[in-house]
Amino acid sequence: MVNVMKGILVKCDPALKQFLLHLDETLKLGRKFIIQDLDEEYVFISEDIMDVLQAKIDDLLDQIAFPIVDKHT
């Protein structure tokens, strides 16, 4: 019998991959979402978690982003 899972192949840098693995291991999104850790750049994740995951990544980027201040205006 073959099991088929619908998912999304995600290519990421090492830092983002470690963040995804951390979210998955600590159940920060409420459940495990990584179907398969493929190699250094790719993970296969559940398709239905994508909106929640994108919001979490956006929050992280907002926290580490620096505002651009133009001192000439």
C-alpha positions as CSV (number, residue, x, y, z in Angstrom):
1,M,0.0,0.0,0.0
2,V,1.3,3.5,-0.9
3,N,0.8,6.5,1.4
4,V,0.4,9.8,-0.5
5,M,0.8,13.1,1.4
6,K,0.2,16.5,-0.2
7,G,2.9,18.9,0.6
8,I,5.2,21.7,-0.5
9,L,8.9,21.5,-1.3
10,V,10.7,24.3,0.4
11,K,14.2,25.5,-0.5
12,C,15.8,27.5,2.3
13,D,19.2,28.6,3.6
14,P,20.7,26.9,6.7
15,A,19.4,29.5,9.2
16,L,15.8,29.2,7.9
17,K,16.0,25.5,7.9
18,Q,17.1,25.4,11.5
19,F,14.2,27.7,12.4
20,L,11.8,25.4,10.6
21,L,13.2,22.3,12.3
22,H,12.9,24.1,15.7
23,L,9.3,25.0,15.1
24,D,8.5,21.5,14.1
25,E,10.4,19.8,17.0
26,T,8.9,22.2,19.7
27,L,5.3,22.0,18.2
28,K,5.2,25.8,18.0
29,L,2.6,25.7,15.3
30,G,0.5,23.2,17.2
31,R,1.7,20.1,15.5
32,K,4.5,18.6,13.5
33,F,4.5,19.9,9.9
34,I,7.8,18.7,8.3
35,I,7.0,15.5,6.4
36,Q,10.6,14.9,5.3
37,D,14.0,16.6,5.9
38,L,15.6,16.0,2.5
39,D,19.0,17.6,2.5
40,E,20.9,20.8,3.5
41,E,18.6,23.0,1.5
42,Y,15.2,21.2,1.1
43,V,12.4,20.2,3.4
44,F,9.0,18.8,2.4
45,I,6.2,20.3,4.6
46,S,2.5,19.8,5.0
47,E,0.6,22.0,2.5
48,D,-2.1,22.9,5.0
49,I,0.3,24.6,7.5
50,M,1.7,27.1,4.9
51,D,-0.4,30.1,5.9
52,V,0.4,29.7,9.6
53,L,4.1,29.1,8.8
54,Q,4.3,32.2,6.5
55,A,2.8,34.4,9.3
56,K,5.3,33.0,11.8
57,I,8.2,33.7,9.4
58,D,6.8,37.2,8.7
59,D,6.7,37.9,12.5
60,L,10.3,36.8,12.9
61,L,11.4,39.0,10.0
62,D,9.5,42.0,11.5
63,Q,11.3,41.4,14.9
64,I,14.8,41.5,13.3
65,A,14.2,44.2,10.7
66,F,15.8,47.6,11.3
67,P,13.8,50.7,10.2
68,I,15.4,52.8,7.6
69,V,15.7,56.4,8.8
70,D,16.5,59.1,6.2
71,K,18.3,61.9,8.1
72,H,18.3,64.2,5.1
73,T,14.5,64.8,5.2
